Amino acid sequence: MADIDELRELAGQGRRAALILQAVPGGVRETALMAMADALRRAVPEIIAANREDADAARTAVDSGQMRDALYKRLLVDADKIEGMAIGLESLAVLPDPVGVVQLRCELDEGLLLTRRSCPIGLLGVIFESRPDAVPQIMGLTVKSANAVVFKGGKEAARTNRAIFTVLYRAGIASGLPEGFAGLVETRRDVEALLALDDCFDLFIPRGSAEMVRHVMENTRVPVLGHADGVCTMFLERSADPDQAIRLALDAKVQYPAVCNAIENLLIDEPLAGTILPPLVAALREQGVEVRGDAAVSRVVPDVVVATDADWSIEYNDLVVSIAVVADTAAAAAFINRHGSRHTDAIVTCSAEAARLFSGTVDSSSVMVNASTRFADGFRYGFGAEVGVSTGKIHARGPVGLEGLLTYKYIVEGNGHLVADYCGPQARAFLHRRPVDG
Amino acid sequence: MADIDELRELAGQGRRAALILQAVPGGVRETALMAMADALRRAVPEIIAANREDADAARTAVDSGQMRDALYKRLLVDADKIEGMAIGLESLAVLPDPVGVVQLRCELDEGLLLTRRSCPIGLLGVIFESRPDAVPQIMGLTVKSANAVVFKGGKEAARTNRAIFTVLYRAGIASGLPEGFAGLVETRRDVEALLALDDCFDLFIPRGSAEMVRHVMENTRVPVLGHADGVCTMFLERSADPDQAIRLALDAKVQYPAVCNAIENLLIDEPLAGTILPPLVAALREQGVEVRGDAAVSRVVPDVVVATDADWSIEYNDLVVSIAVVADTAAAAAFINRHGSRHTDAIVTCSAEAARLFSGTVDSSSVMVNASTRFADGFRYGFGAEVGVSTGKIHARGPVGLEGLLTYKYIVEGNGHLVADYCGPQARAFLHRRPVDG
């Protein structure tokens, strides 16, 4: 267990490494990622041995009711999973270097050139729960983007995290990455101390339960990239094809109910309620879904559980859905903007006008038209890798890939240009000519 | 004076307006900006009358030593200034609409199209001190970017702010902007209450003293765009042309010492110290600058004031500069990363290698090579309008134009696409084909 001084030392080292990493060439970072993949493959036996120890302790905790079975399953690592981690690192290695990319060039005046280049953010803090694959995944992203990182993993996977981290760290150092480019702390107690180090960290990325993410957001002055709740809603508009609507609702609710982009609410356009509710509720129940409904729903399907006001903003993460009838598309959008969590919401419709109104007024990071909310995901969006899904509107929003780990820097190159020459009655005018070649 | 309930009502109205503004067409916002410019021109007499009342009260405060003369001068408004405000609104009106711009398109699979479009952030809170031109300037930017805004101005310009605000607000409403698209509160007491409304505001933009900005940053959970300190440094590298170096140092220090992009520190590369320090210090003193120096500087120019450790991180905003001698470019960059405020720093050099090392490792939003730090400014960078200069690395960084007031939204359009079809042993593969035309 790291005490506060050790933690500050680790973060301070990370801060220094971040400044050095800015200037480490893309080739060195690419080589390091390849070396990390190789090292993981060579370390399969020791990683699995460490994981077995974590799994044995977790098994005891599950048996005595202190750990959920889902958590137990998430922490298991086998040779296939390790191979998957290695492949992930290799596919990041071969992506174009995202650092130093010219985003804007402008000739401010003769010989005075403005350039905006992408650059790393600095030191990231990643706080995650049982999944040990967070370590190779996020370390791959941070090395690729030239950021330094400090990981804080869960106690239940401590041995596995340490084994994977050590393999990757040694491979990185051997490839020329600076000391402290990544760090690892383990215990719950360290989280508070980590969150207080706002002079060291530039960004926190929590990955885990809504409760944990909310705790991070409420206890630090450092910006946080992520989302606490995923209260997603699907609206079945009057012109929707009923069969398609039911299929989409089932996919969005049932296919994987424990994830953030599954729906919690269904809204039914008033003219559609009488015809679609009976088959919709029947189909949901057939898949084991508990259906709650407002008064208008009860009038059509009398035996639904009555939804209370609190139901509309709850992330069940389970086979439960709440259904309400709304007057029209504008009312659906207003409902979502009031009760939702700005994550992902969907409309099923055959009206282009309704689709435009809905996607224009729903204030969420992803809006789906005739597609399942479950598509909201960095891999499905084709970003190659996902840092997380952000429901904040400042910096990256929605599923976030590598670009969420970058900021930019302006560089002005002149040959003795003075601002005094551009002021006063004889002021020179700026050219502001862009784009400039080269 | 607004009490808490009134304030919450104003912010709630702003939040509702923000949701409506998202869908207000660019043409309506353009017309509104033109109408605001016209209305300002027609209201010159009443604005000047209101300003005279503020000015009289301020004059009394200056005479009794309760207000600085600089503050008094900043609050004065005349017909020329009002014409400048009107021209500013017109030039924003004719810029291309920044809302709804397609930033990314990808065909995820046959018939499943991902689009990322720019969209407004929502409700902005703008807290500013005496300058009444903040109202038309920021209202122009928020209307152009389809955001709603609540202004909190300083007491000393309350009558002027109210007069300008009312003229602009009426013109906006008459042009079809939604009720509450902008709001104004006046007293100091309201700031705390405003900062606490984290369920209403998406972003705060403080414009004023470092003390005020720091107060905002430390007292809200809402993201803040801005900078508290501008501790900028210029490094004179060994290969620098001495005459050019001295001219640049003078421009960066003397041309307008009260602004954030003026320099507070000068670093001298060791081999240059003996020759450049005597003429440099003489030239600075000739312009009335107090020169402080470290021990190495004292050895060359014995009569400088000895700089203490605290000097290196102070924003003097005045004719004072601290000079230190450093071993090389890497030491200069390390000094700046330790003592600076990540705003703007400069190198004067004839070595491309030194320029590259410096701009690669200095962790600031703008880096100048052979140009004055004073160029770091949205207008000089050609952004058309400036929201402020951000020293944060999350979201917009450096001088921030209209794009800092925008976020984006992902829209996925399908025809009944289910995630279930992309999972399991018979999973469909994604195409991820981009770019797509249209």
Boltz contact constraints between the chains, C-beta under 6 A:
constraints:
  - contact:
      token1: [A, 19]
      token2: [B, 337]
      max_distance: 6.0
  - contact:
      token1: [A, 22]
      token2: [B, 361]
      max_distance: 6.0
  - contact:
      token1: [A, 23]
      token2: [B, 360]
      max_distance: 6.0
  - contact:
      token1: [A, 23]
      token2: [B, 361]
      max_distance: 6.0
  - contact:
      token1: [A, 106]
      token2: [B, 382]
      max_distance: 6.0
  - contact:
      token1: [A, 114]
      token2: [B, 381]
      max_distance: 6.0
  - contact:
      token1: [A, 121]
      token2: [B, 393]
      max_distance: 6.0
  - contact:
      token1: [A, 202]
      token2: [B, 393]
      max_distance: 6.0
  - contact:
      token1: [A, 223]
      token2: [B, 394]
      max_distance: 6.0
  - contact:
      token1: [A, 244]
      token2: [B, 416]
      max_distance: 6.0
  - contact:
      token1: [A, 251]
      token2: [B, 418]
      max_distance: 6.0
  - contact:
      token1: [A, 251]
      token2: [B, 419]
      max_distance: 6.0
  - contact:
      token1: [A, 251]
      token2: [B, 420]
      max_distance: 6.0
  - contact:
      token1: [A, 255]
      token2: [B, 419]
      max_distance: 6.0
  - contact:
      token1: [A, 255]
      token2: [B, 420]
      max_distance: 6.0
  - contact:
      token1: [A, 337]
      token2: [B, 19]
      max_distance: 6.0
  - contact:
      token1: [A, 359]
      token2: [B, 411]
      max_distance: 6.0
  - contact:
      token1: [A, 360]
      token2: [B, 23]
      max_distance: 6.0
  - contact:
      token1: [A, 361]
      token2: [B, 22]
      max_distance: 6.0
  - contact:
      token1: [A, 361]
      token2: [B, 23]
      max_distance: 6.0
  - contact:
      token1: [A, 366]
      token2: [B, 410]
      max_distance: 6.0
  - contact:
      token1: [A, 367]
      token2: [B, 411]
      max_distance: 6.0
  - contact:
      token1: [A, 368]
      token2: [B, 412]
      max_distance: 6.0
  - contact:
      token1: [A, 369]
      token2: [B, 413]
      max_distance: 6.0
  - contact:
      token1: [A, 370]
      token2: [B, 414]
      max_distance: 6.0
  - contact:
      token1: [A, 370]
      token2: [B, 415]
      max_distance: 6.0
  - contact:
      token1: [A, 370]
      token2: [B, 416]
      max_distance: 6.0
  - contact:
      token1: [A, 371]
      token2: [B, 412]
      max_distance: 6.0
  - contact:
      token1: [A, 371]
      token2: [B, 414]
      max_distance: 6.0
  - contact:
      token1: [A, 371]
      token2: [B, 417]
      max_distance: 6.0
  - contact:
      token1: [A, 372]
      token2: [B, 418]
      max_distance: 6.0
  - contact:
      token1: [A, 372]
      token2: [B, 419]
      max_distance: 6.0
  - contact:
      token1: [A, 374]
      token2: [B, 419]
      max_distance: 6.0
  - contact:
      token1: [A, 375]
      token2: [B, 412]
      max_distance: 6.0
  - contact:
      token1: [A, 375]
      token2: [B, 419]
      max_distance: 6.0
  - contact:
      token1: [A, 381]
      token2: [B, 114]
      max_distance: 6.0
  - contact:
      token1: [A, 382]
      token2: [B, 106]
      max_distance: 6.0
  - contact:
      token1: [A, 382]
      token2: [B, 432]
      max_distance: 6.0
  - contact:
      token1: [A, 393]
      token2: [B, 121]
      max_distance: 6.0
  - contact:
      token1: [A, 393]
      token2: [B, 202]
      max_distance: 6.0
  - contact:
      token1: [A, 393]
      token2: [B, 407]
      max_distance: 6.0
  - contact:
      token1: [A, 394]
      token2: [B, 223]
      max_distance: 6.0
  - contact:
      token1: [A, 394]
      token2: [B, 395]
      max_distance: 6.0
  - contact:
      token1: [A, 395]
      token2: [B, 394]
      max_distance: 6.0
  - contact:
      token1: [A, 395]
      token2: [B, 395]
      max_distance: 6.0
  - contact:
      token1: [A, 397]
      token2: [B, 407]
      max_distance: 6.0
  - contact:
      token1: [A, 398]
      token2: [B, 410]
      max_distance: 6.0
  - contact:
      token1: [A, 407]
      token2: [B, 393]
      max_distance: 6.0
  - contact:
      token1: [A, 407]
      token2: [B, 397]
      max_distance: 6.0
  - contact:
      token1: [A, 410]
      token2: [B, 366]
      max_distance: 6.0
  - contact:
      token1: [A, 410]
      token2: [B, 398]
      max_distance: 6.0
  - contact:
      token1: [A, 411]
      token2: [B, 359]
      max_distance: 6.0
  - contact:
      token1: [A, 411]
      token2: [B, 367]
      max_distance: 6.0
  - contact:
      token1: [A, 412]
      token2: [B, 368]
      max_distance: 6.0
  - contact:
      token1: [A, 412]
      token2: [B, 371]
      max_distance: 6.0
  - contact:
      token1: [A, 412]
      token2: [B, 375]
      max_distance: 6.0
  - contact:
      token1: [A, 413]
      token2: [B, 369]
      max_distance: 6.0
  - contact:
      token1: [A, 414]
      token2: [B, 370]
      max_distance: 6.0
  - contact:
      token1: [A, 414]
      token2: [B, 371]
      max_distance: 6.0
  - contact:
      token1: [A, 415]
      token2: [B, 370]
      max_distance: 6.0
  - contact:
      token1: [A, 416]
      token2: [B, 244]
      max_distance: 6.0
  - contact:
      token1: [A, 416]
      token2: [B, 370]
      max_distance: 6.0
  - contact:
      token1: [A, 417]
      token2: [B, 371]
      max_distance: 6.0
  - contact:
      token1: [A, 418]
      token2: [B, 251]
      max_distance: 6.0
  - contact:
      token1: [A, 418]
      token2: [B, 372]
      max_distance: 6.0
  - contact:
      token1: [A, 419]
      token2: [B, 251]
      max_distance: 6.0
  - contact:
      token1: [A, 419]
      token2: [B, 255]
      max_distance: 6.0
  - contact:
      token1: [A, 419]
      token2: [B, 372]
      max_distance: 6.0
  - contact:
      token1: [A, 419]
      token2: [B, 374]
      max_distance: 6.0
  - contact:
      token1: [A, 419]
      token2: [B, 375]
      max_distance: 6.0
  - contact:
      token1: [A, 420]
      token2: [B, 251]
      max_distance: 6.0
  - contact:
      token1: [A, 420]
      token2: [B, 255]
      max_distance: 6.0
  - contact:
      token1: [A, 432]
      token2: [B, 382]
      max_distance: 6.0
